[in-house]
């Protein structure tokens, strides 16, 4: 431990830690500077009990209009921050620009945002990438989040239990909510070898951004068909529409 601490001090002198957003020098690794932190919109407790959509103010309603009209196949979805100008660049860098070190910070945000989901979870499963996308990126950002949450909580992460059997759309392609739902319909499959281990379990599905909810719905349906007891969704960020 003393040797590791010494090497860490040497590393910080030779390669000072940088803000994950703007790359200015900061005091500790895997953090944001004060300016970047101030631009974030953290999502508080006033959210839809099902999909996690933030309410503009405290209210008695526990479900948003969308979830009243159509109950999601998952029990709860929660996110740490709003996906906006303050969070977009650091999340896109993590996702597309070979910045996997951000997973450490994001996992801490997620753990702080959803302690009740983590308390109930028995298994963590990341949203899988198709093989082409995994080859392009060299890593699955959702799997990195799941592994870091496992280190924080001790909840086992099973990163290969679900596979994507339908290709992802080309990067940068704009898609309507309807197109997103069509794209992920039937896109995921629980491996036969994993079904016994998942049957009856409370599963926490992890991803980077909750956009329209299409991926969360598809993953939840896939897992429920395989006999999972309950499914919750946890993401770093979510798109918040007025």
Protein Blocks (a to p, Z undefined) as FASTA:
>chain_A
ZZmmmmmmmmmmmmgcddfklopacfbehiacfklmmmpccddfbdcfklopacfbdcfb
fbdfklmmoccfbfbdcdfbdcdfklmmmmmmmmmnopaklmmmmmmmmmmmmmmlmmmp
mbdcdddddfklmmmnopafklmmmmmmmmmnopacdfklpccfbdcddehiacdfklmm
mmmgokaccdfklmmmmgopacddddfbdckommmmmmmmmmmmnopabdcdddfbdcdd
ZZ
